[in-house]
Amino acid sequence: MCVYLSDARRQHVELVKDRRMSDQRIAKLKDECEKMMIAKFGRIVELEELEKSAVNEPLEDIKDRLMTTETQRDNDLRLWDVCVSYLNNNNLRVFMQT
């Protein structure tokens, strides 16, 4: 049982050391990232805000195509309404003549 505790303790010490090294690397990378942001944007920018402000070109393209399709559909509907109205008036005229 002592061997098992000794191995667990050694593993725990190694994990704590690995975590400390990972935390140091994360801090170093964070500092490097902040320096790059200051160099590029002149200030530290929240990445979430940057992602929100980025233009999603495929989405914008789909929106443009949708607007074009809706405009064409509206024009087609107006044309059909004119045709139906004309035919209704024509039928009414024929009906009144008989």
Residue pairs with C-beta under 8 A, 6 or more apart in sequence:
34 44
37 43
37 44
37 45
38 44
